[in-house]
């Protein structure tokens, strides 16, 4: 659960007033993120590639869902995030782009994504059923 916090740290009276005014309002994860920080991981999080599925997880907690874009071109999965902020003091922009080549046995038609309350983006595709089989060799005698 995320709670709205007072921007006035260290002042108990102001914190109490702010808490009374907001009533402990729950907000989405990106409202509580430090958007002044450009600390975005350059690595992809947990990757699972086993017989049943391929999945990847990324921390996108500094981006709102509307700032994210996922695109599939063949087996190439592209994940992008762009965020722009303008204030009276200036302008800032942060972005990232990740490209992942999905395995050949991933079922691309069943690819799905979800984002958690903590800002973890999970992209997953089940693996196609293995259609290989053993073919018996019959011996045919010549007459």
N, C-alpha and C positions, 0 to 999 in steps of 0.2 A: 504494500500500500504506500503510495506517495502522498505526502502532505505538503501543502503550500507553506513555505517558510518565510519568516520576516527578513527583509533585506537589511534590517538594522540589527547587526549582531552585537551582543554585549549589553543591550539595554533591556532589562527584565520588564520594565513597565511597557515599553513599546512592543516587546515580544508578546506579552500577555494581551495587549490591545489588539495586535494583529491576529493572534489565535482566536480571540473572541469574534472579530470581524469575519474571519474566513470560516469559522466553524469546522476546521479540519477537512477542508475540501479535498477530494481525491482528484489527482490530475494524471494525465498520461505520462509515461516515462520521459519523454523528450522535454516536457515542461520543467523538470527538475534537473536536467543535465546542465553542465557548465559549458555553455555555448561560446564562451570566450576562450576556451582551451582548444588548441589545435592538436591535441594529443589523440590521433587516430592511429590505430594499429595498422602496420603495413603487412601483417600476416593474416592468413585465413585461419579461422578458429578450427574447431574439431571437424575432421573429415572422416567419414565412414565409407568404405568401399568393400563390401563383402558380397557373399552370394545372393543376399536378399535385396540389398538396396545400396544406393549411392546417396550420401547426404553431406552437406557442408553447412557450417554455422559461422556467422560473422557478427561481430559487435557493431551495431549501427546506432547505438544509443544517443549519439550526438546529432542524429538526423530524424526529422519527422517522416512519417510514412509517405507523405506527398512529395518529399524531397528525394525519394528512392525510385529507381527504375530497374526492372529485370527484363532482359531480352534474350531470346533463344534463337540462334541462327545455325541450323544444322545441329551439330553437337556442341557448338560454342555457346556457353552461358556467360552473359555479360551482366554484371551488377554494377550500377552506378548510383552515386549520391551527390547532390549539389545543393548547397545552402548559401544564400546571400543575405547579408544583413546590412541595412543602412540606418545610421543614426545621425544626429546633428554633429557628432564628432568624427564621422568617417564612414567607411565602407569596408566590409570584409566578405570574403568568399572562401568557402572550403569545399573540396570535392574529392571523390575517390572513384576509381574504376578498377574492377577485378574481372579477369577473364579466366574461365575454367573450361577445360575440354572434358566433356562428360564421357564416361566409358561407352564403348560400342554396345554393350549389353544392357545399358540403361534404357528403360521404357520412357522415351521422351514425351509420349502422349499423356503420361500419368504424372508428369512433373508438377510439383506443388510447392508453395512457399507459405510461411507463416512468421509472424513477428510476436515475440513475447512481451510481457509488461516490462521486462528489464532491458528491452532493446536488442535482443538477440534474434537475428534473422536466420531462419532455418529453411533450406531448400533441399528437397528430397525427391528422388525418383526410384521406384522399385526396379528391380532387375527383371529382364525378360526371362521367361522360362527356358531352360536349356532344352533345345529340340534335337540335340545329337543323340544318336542311338547306334548300337552295334548291329552290323549287318552280318548274318551268318553266311559262311561260304559253304555251298553244297558241292559235293563231288559228283560229277556226272561221268559214268563209265562209258567209254566208246564201245560200240558193238562191231 
